[in-house]
């Protein structure tokens, strides 16, 4: 039964896992329309409380959107001068009709978008609720008019690469037209090419300015105590996350699947719940303890040692509190404290005959280095703390002291925010039998979060 459970969890791990360690990458979410609040501060995702809107879009982009989402005969000029009932009557002549979503989209665009100069349109209000229009605006609004700032770094990153793709597509089409000697049409594309080139150059400057402005330190004991949580974990406050983290780590003697099933935040405090399933050889490793007056062998379960690296136990309730954060485009450095209560259960691990309780208090420090395009992220993490638990737990580790220390260093690389490979080096401890550990490999796949 236990092997079946491990197989199921491992399949979950392959399909929906997140990193075992906090995310080093910036939050790459799709933002709601850009607004300016009463303090004249630009923010993303604000509710309908802004007093003016700074969104602009190209009319041609909206025309393509209208033809795709509502009807091929519709463009913005026609929409502006035609009320909904009249347009529906025209469609009825051709035996067509709009569904409920199309009617809602027609109304919201007619009410909330206005012509600025014939080529550019303004979003004059965000007092609407239409996800289809939001998705379009997020992809197509003109970012060049927005000043660079730290908060807008993810935005400019997306928009800059989007402009480069558009520029490349136009150039390829232009080359094809020239090859076919369609010179007039190619000349028209030259004008569009110049527009995209200017846009890309402007966005490149804004992207680099916003990137450079991210050199900001945080300390949770000051007024900005919430900021490190968003930056370290790339999470929104006030939300519950399911199947949030998972990792497989293994060596020649044991394998562990650590899955965090739920996590949420209380201010800067992160609370999580998860399970650790392990399997390994039934053999205990005999280690000579030179600290005793009579040299004797201490038997240690390698499987228990592997679980100890994850915090100990088979099911756990944990608390995490960031205390230090620094980030730039090249480097990320942060630290956090963790407290955890765990249970080791005999049905979840090969080496557990008697269930027991485990408590731990640990500190963690992480240093990461990013490549220019952030495709690669190399990191080192140091973890160290105190552990205690029932006698059965300590016996499996060959530890007599009620409270003992344990730590380890992890190094790894994240590849294109999609895959992470890591290695845990030999553990650090005043207990000789715990220091005599093997290298442990880890692998994680990093798709999007599943949120509620």
N, C-alpha and C positions, 0 to 999 in steps of 0.2 A: 504493500500500500504506500509506504513511504517513497519508494522509487517512482511510483506513478505520480505522486504529488510533485516530486522534484522535476520530473519530465515536463509536467504541465507548467510549472513556474518557469522552467528554462525556455519553453516556447513563448510564454508571455514576455520573458526577457528579450528574446530575439525580435519580437514584433513591436513592443511598446515601451521599451526601457528608456530611462534617462540616466544621467551620470550618477555615480556613487558620491562624487564630490560636488560641492556647489559649482554652479555654472560660471565660467570665466567670460562668457560672451555677453554683450549688451543685449537688452531686450529688443527683439526684432519683431514686434507685433505690428499689426496693421492699425494705424491710428485713425480715430474719428476726425471729422473736420477740424482744421486749425482755427483757433479763436483767440481773442484778446480779452482778458478779464478786466475787472474794475481797477486793478493795480497796474494795468498796462503790461502784464506779463503774458507772453505767448505760452500756451499749454496745449498738449494733445489730449484728446479724449475727455474734455470738459463736458459737463452737462449743459443744458441750454440756459446759460447764465451770463453769456458774454454780451457786451454792449455794441460790438461791431465785429464784422467778419472780414477776414483778409484773404479769402479763397478766390482764386481766379482760374479759369480753365479755357482752353482753346475751343472755339465754336465747332471747328471741324471734328474734334474728338467727340463732342457731344452729339453731333449729327450722325456719326458712325454708330454711337451707342443707341440713339433713338431708332435707327433703322434696324438694328439687331434685336433690340428688346421689345419694341412696340410694333412697327410696321415699316417696310422698305420705302414707302412713299412719304414718310414723315421726316422733317428736319426741324431745327429750332425755329426758323422764321415762320414756318407753317404752324407750328405749335403755338407760338406767341399770338398769332392773329386768329386762331381757330379755337373756339371753346370745345369742351369735351363732347357735348351732345352732337354738335355739328360734325365733328370728326367721326363719331360713331355712325352717324347717318351715311356719311360718304363710304365708310367701310362696309356698311350693310348693303349698299348698291352692288359691291363686289362679293357679296355673300361672305363677308368676314365679320368677326366680332372680337372685342377685347375681353380678356379674362380679368378677374378681380385685381391681380397683381399689376397688370398693364394699366388698368384704370388708375390705380393708386400712384403708379410711377408718373403717368401723364400729368395728374393733378399736382404732384409735389414739385415737378420740374417747372411747370407753368407758374406756380406760385412763388417759388424760391430762387429762380435763376433769372437774371436780367442781362440784356446786351450792354456791353461797355463801349466798344468802339467798332463793332462790325466783325472783328476777328476774335476778340477776347470777351468772355462772359464772366459776370460776378455771381457768386453765391451770396445773395443778399440776406439770407436768414438760415439759421440752423434749427429753427423751431419746427422740426419735422421728425418723423420716425420712418425711415425707409432704408433698409439694409442694402438694397440693390444700388440705390443712388450713392450711399456711403462708400461702397466698394469701388464704384466708378471714380468718385472724387479722390479717394485715397491713391488710386493709380495714376490719375491724370491731372491733378491740380498742379499749377505752375509754382514750383518751389523756389525759383530764382529770386522772387520778391521778398522772401523770408530771411531775416538776418540770421547769421550763424550763431549758434550757442551750443553749450554742452548737451542740453536736452534734445536738440535736433540732430545730433550726430547720427543716430540710426536712420532718421528720415533722409538726410542728405546722402548717406551711403547708398540707400535703395534707389533714390532718384538719380544719382550720378551714374550708377551702373545701368539703370533703365535708359538714360539718355544715350549712353555708349551703344547699347543694343539697337536703339532706333537709328542712330547715325550709321551703324554698320549695315543695317537692313537697307537704308536709302542708298548707300554707296553701291551695294551689290546690285540693286535694281537699276541704278543709273548705268553701271558698267554693262549690264545686259542690254539696255536700250541702245547704248552706243555701239555695241557689237552688232545689233540689228539695224544700225544706221537710222534710228528714230531720234533724230537730233532735237527736234522741237520739244518732245516729251522729256528728253534727257535734260534740256535746259531748264524746264520747269522744276525738275527734281534738284537741280543745282541750287535753286533758291531755297528749297526745303532743306537741303543739306547744310547750307550756311546757317539756317535757323537752328538746326539741331547742334551744329558745331558751337555756336555762341552759347546755347543752353548748356552743353556739356562743359565748356570752359568755365562758365559761371558757377555751375554746380561743383566742379572740381575745386575751385577756390573756396566755396562755402563748406564743402566736405572737409578739406584740410583745416580750415579755420575752426570748424566745430570739433574736429578730432583733437586739435591742439588745446582746445579749451577744456578738455576732459581731465587735465592734470589737477585734480581737486582732492584734497584729503578729507576724510570724514572721521568722526569720533562719536560713538553713540551716547557718550555721557554729556554731549553738548546739545544745543537746540535742534540740530539736524539729525536726531538719533534714528529717524526712520530711513534715511537715505541708504545706508550700507546694505540693508535688507534687499532693497530693490536692485542695487548694483551687484551684490554678491550672488543672489539667488535668481535674478531676472524673473521675479514673481510680482504679481499684484497683491496688495494687502486686502484682507477681507474675503479671500476666496479659499475654497477647499480644493486641494488637488489630489486626484486618485491615481494609483499606479505611477507614482511620480519619479522614483529612482529605482534602479536595479543594476546589479553587477554580478558577473561571474568571476571568481578568482580561484586559482587552482595551482597545485604543484604535483609532484609525482605521488604523493601520499594522500592528498585530500582535495576536495572541491567544495566550494561554498557558493550558494546563490542568495544574495542579499537583496530583498525587495521592499522598498518603502511603499506601503499601500495608500497612505493618506498623510497630508501635511497641511497646516494652516498657520496663521500668524496672529500673535497678540502683541501689537506694537512691534518692537524690534525682536521679540521672542518668537522663535519658530518651534512649533510643536509637531512631532511626527510619530507615526506608528508603522511598524513593519514586521517582517519575518526574516529569519535566516535559516535556510535549509542546508544541511551538509551531509556529505558522504565521504567515506575513506576506508582505508584498510583497518582491520580490527586490531592490528598489532600496535602496541605501545612502544615508543622509542626509549631505550635505556640511556640516560645521560649521567655521567659521573659528576657529582657535586663536590668540588674541592674545598668548599667553605666549611664542611663538617669536619670535626676532629678525626673521625674515621671515614676514609674515602668510601662512599657507597653510591650505588646507582639509584637514580630517581627516574621512575617511569612517567613519561609524558605522552599524552594523546596529541598527535599532530593535528587531528581534526578539531580538537578543542582550541588549539593554538590559532588555527585559521579563523575560527569564530571570534576569538579574542581580538583579532585585527579589525573585525567589523564592529566591535563593541561588546561582544559576548552575548550568549543567549540565543534562543530560537525565535522568540517574539519579544518586541521591545516597545517602550514608550520613551521618547527622547525629547530633550529641550536643547535648542541651540541659540546662542547669543553672540552676534558679531561685536567685536570691540575695536577693530582697526581696519581701515580700508584706504587704499591709494591706487589710482589707475591713470594710465596714459595710453596713448595708442600702442606703445611698445611693451610696457610693463603693467602687470597687475600684482598687487601685494595686499593680502588681507589676513586677518586672524579671527577666530571665533572659539568660544567655549561650548562644551557639550556635556550635559548630564543625561544619564540613561539608566532606566530600570529594565532588566531583562529577565526572561524565564528560559531556562534550559529544560527541554521536554524530551522524554525518552522516545516519543514517537516520531521525532523530527531529526534525530541524529543517530548514527550508528554506534557512537561511543558513550551515549548517555543511558545509564540504567536507572538512575534516580533523578527525578526532576528537582531543580534547585533555582534559587533566586540570585541574580547578579546585579550589582550596582557599580557604576563607573562615573568618574568625573575627569574629563580630558580637555586639553588645549590643542588647537590646531593652527598652524601657520602655513600659508600657501604663497609661493612666488611663481608667476607665469610670465613667459615671454612670447609675444605675438609676432608672426611674420608680417610683412608690409600689407598684404591683402587679407590677413587674418585667416588664411587657409590652414595654417599650422599654428598650434599653440603648445609650447613646451612648458611643463610645469614640474615643480618639486613641492611636496607637502611633507611637513614634519608634524607628527602627532605624539603626544606623551600625556600620561595621566595615572590616576590611582584606580585600583579595582578591588572589590571585595565581593564575597558571596558565601553561599552555604558551603559546608565542608566537602560535599560531593563535587561541587564545582572546582574547589581548590585542589582536591585530590586528583582530578583528571589532569591538572596542570603540574602536579608534583610540588605544590606550594603549601608550606605550613603556616606562614604568616596570614593573619586575617585580612590585612590590607597590604597590597603589593603594587609595585609600579610596573608599567609596561608602555612601550612606545615603538614607533617604526617610522621609516622614511619611505615615501613613495615618489617615483618619478614616472612621467609619462608624456604622451603627445596626443592632442586632439586634432583630428584631420577633418577639415572643412565642416566643423560643427556637426558631423554625422557619425564619427567613429572615434573611440578613445582606447588606446592601448597603454597599459601601465605595468609597473613592476614594483612589488614591495620588497625592500631589502631586509637583511637579517634584523630581527627585532632588537630593541634596546630595553634592558631591564637589569635591576640588581639581582634578579633571580637567574642563576647561571643556566638552569634548564630551559628558561624561556628565551635566552639569547641564542641558543643553539638551534635556531630555526632555519628553514630553507627559503630561498627566494620564491616569491609567489607572483604569478602572472595574472593580469586582469584584462578583461575586454568588455567594452560597452558600445551599444549602438544608440544614437541620439536623435530620435525623431521628435515631433512636436509634442507639447504637453496635452494630456487629456484633462479638461477642466469641467467643473460643474458650475 
